[in-house]
Amino acid sequence: MEETYNYYVKLIAEKPYPTAKGIQTILDWSKRTDARKANPAQFIQASIVEKLDKQGFIDGLYKK
């Protein structure tokens, strides 16, 4: 379990801000043609992550 955790923890961003590239990946997986043509930027809403980041909550998760 620890080995698996150590492998995957390196692949995940510490601060999970949404990105246009990530949203585009999800849109590309869609079976709907109109979704695949959508602008990924219109789906990005980072205010919750920003608020948690500014409050120091995210950084606090990584303190030992």
Backbone as CSV, one residue per row, in Angstrom:
resi,resn,N_x,N_y,N_z,CA_x,CA_y,CA_z,C_x,C_y,C_z
1,MET,0.819,-1.167,0.000,0.000,0.000,0.000,0.887,1.264,0.000
2,GLU,1.909,1.250,0.821,2.788,2.415,0.902,3.510,2.653,-0.430
3,GLU,3.938,1.590,-1.065,4.614,1.712,-2.356,3.678,2.322,-3.399
4,THR,2.436,1.887,-3.407,1.446,2.428,-4.335,1.203,3.904,-4.054
5,TYR,1.052,4.256,-2.787,0.867,5.658,-2.405,2.044,6.498,-2.886
6,ASN,3.261,6.052,-2.599,4.453,6.813,-2.982,4.558,6.999,-4.487
7,TYR,4.070,6.044,-5.251,4.084,6.167,-6.710,3.093,7.244,-7.163
8,TYR,1.857,7.141,-6.685,0.805,8.028,-7.169,0.868,9.434,-6.594
9,VAL,1.408,9.584,-5.409,1.461,10.920,-4.806,2.316,11.873,-5.644
10,LYS,3.259,11.333,-6.381,4.110,12.155,-7.242,3.379,12.613,-8.502
11,LEU,2.302,11.922,-8.859,1.568,12.243,-10.081,0.453,13.259,-9.865
12,ILE,0.095,13.499,-8.624,-1.036,14.371,-8.310,-0.519,15.732,-7.836
13,ALA,-1.064,16.777,-8.416,-0.659,18.129,-8.036,-1.058,18.409,-6.593
14,GLU,-0.165,19.058,-5.844,-0.486,19.400,-4.456,-1.654,20.374,-4.392
15,LYS,-1.695,21.294,-5.311,-2.776,22.280,-5.356,-3.599,22.004,-6.606
16,PRO,-4.760,21.423,-6.419,-5.542,20.914,-7.559,-6.337,21.971,-8.331
17,TYR,-5.632,22.975,-8.827,-6.309,23.974,-9.651,-6.738,23.326,-10.966
18,PRO,-7.957,23.587,-11.401,-8.392,23.034,-12.685,-7.641,23.699,-13.835
19,THR,-7.380,22.921,-14.873,-6.679,23.465,-16.039,-7.512,23.232,-17.291
20,ALA,-7.276,24.063,-18.284,-7.980,23.903,-19.558,-7.633,22.551,-20.180
21,LYS,-6.387,22.122,-20.031,-5.968,20.835,-20.589,-6.735,19.686,-19.923
22,GLY,-6.889,19.751,-18.609,-7.625,18.714,-17.898,-9.093,18.672,-18.287
23,ILE,-9.697,19.856,-18.401,-11.100,19.934,-18.807,-11.256,19.431,-20.237
24,GLN,-10.303,19.778,-21.099,-10.373,19.318,-22.493,-10.339,17.802,-22.568
25,THR,-9.545,17.178,-21.722,-9.496,15.718,-21.687,-10.872,15.140,-21.385
26,ILE,-11.535,15.711,-20.404,-12.880,15.242,-20.049,-13.856,15.471,-21.199
27,LEU,-13.778,16.627,-21.830,-14.656,16.917,-22.967,-14.394,15.949,-24.120
28,ASP,-13.131,15.614,-24.336,-12.781,14.680,-25.415,-13.355,13.287,-25.167
29,TRP,-13.503,12.912,-23.914,-14.069,11.597,-23.572,-15.578,11.548,-23.801
30,SER,-16.184,12.707,-23.908,-17.640,12.758,-24.045,-18.096,12.133,-25.363
31,LYS,-19.246,11.521,-25.312,-19.829,10.964,-26.525,-20.574,12.032,-27.316
32,ARG,-20.775,13.180,-26.689,-21.507,14.265,-27.352,-20.556,15.113,-28.187
33,THR,-20.835,15.242,-29.443,-19.996,16.029,-30.345,-19.923,17.486,-29.918
34,ASP,-21.036,18.040,-29.461,-21.025,19.443,-29.055,-20.138,19.662,-27.826
35,ALA,-20.037,18.683,-26.950,-19.166,18.805,-25.780,-17.706,18.828,-26.209
36,ARG,-17.366,18.007,-27.170,-15.974,17.947,-27.631,-15.539,19.238,-28.304
37,LYS,-16.504,20.014,-28.789,-16.188,21.276,-29.462,-16.225,22.467,-28.505
38,ALA,-16.618,22.237,-27.269,-16.767,23.325,-26.300,-15.414,23.904,-25.898
39,ASN,-15.447,25.131,-25.455,-14.257,25.814,-24.956,-14.044,25.391,-23.499
40,PRO,-12.951,24.707,-23.182,-12.755,24.226,-21.816,-12.691,25.345,-20.779
41,ALA,-12.270,26.523,-21.182,-12.149,27.639,-20.237,-13.497,28.019,-19.625
42,GLN,-14.579,27.771,-20.340,-15.892,28.153,-19.811,-16.338,27.257,-18.658
43,PHE,-15.638,26.161,-18.433,-15.995,25.235,-17.364,-15.091,25.370,-16.131
44,ILE,-14.081,26.211,-16.219,-13.135,26.340,-15.108,-13.692,27.293,-14.056
45,GLN,-13.749,26.797,-12.840,-14.200,27.577,-11.690,-13.238,27.234,-10.556
46,ALA,-12.260,28.098,-10.363,-11.196,27.803,-9.405,-11.372,28.497,-8.060
47,SER,-12.476,29.176,-7.836,-12.614,29.989,-6.624,-12.534,29.181,-5.335
48,ILE,-13.038,27.958,-5.335,-12.990,27.152,-4.112,-11.541,26.774,-3.788
49,VAL,-10.805,26.330,-4.788,-9.405,25.968,-4.567,-8.611,27.214,-4.186
50,GLU,-8.871,28.335,-4.848,-8.176,29.584,-4.521,-8.409,29.969,-3.066
51,LYS,-9.633,29.870,-2.612,-9.967,30.233,-1.234,-9.229,29.322,-0.248
52,LEU,-9.254,28.022,-0.498,-8.541,27.086,0.370,-7.046,27.344,0.355
53,ASP,-6.509,27.698,-0.809,-5.086,27.983,-0.938,-4.722,29.249,-0.168
54,LYS,-5.487,30.309,-0.332,-5.206,31.580,0.351,-5.300,31.446,1.868
55,GLN,-6.185,30.567,2.333,-6.346,30.365,3.774,-5.247,29.474,4.354
56,GLY,-4.414,28.901,3.487,-3.332,28.038,3.941,-3.762,26.609,4.205
57,PHE,-5.010,26.286,3.875,-5.501,24.943,4.134,-4.721,23.889,3.362
58,ILE,-4.500,24.131,2.086,-3.815,23.135,1.259,-2.381,22.921,1.749
59,ASP,-1.673,23.995,2.022,-0.301,23.853,2.529,-0.286,23.098,3.854
60,GLY,-1.316,23.311,4.675,-1.395,22.624,5.957,-1.553,21.119,5.825
61,LEU,-2.070,20.659,4.713,-2.223,19.225,4.496,-0.874,18.518,4.364
62,TYR,0.155,19.267,3.984,1.454,18.668,3.721,2.444,18.863,4.856
63,LYS,2.021,19.503,5.934,2.904,19.652,7.093,2.858,18.400,7.935
64,LYS,3.987,18.011,8.435,4.045,16.792,9.265,4.122,17.140,10.719
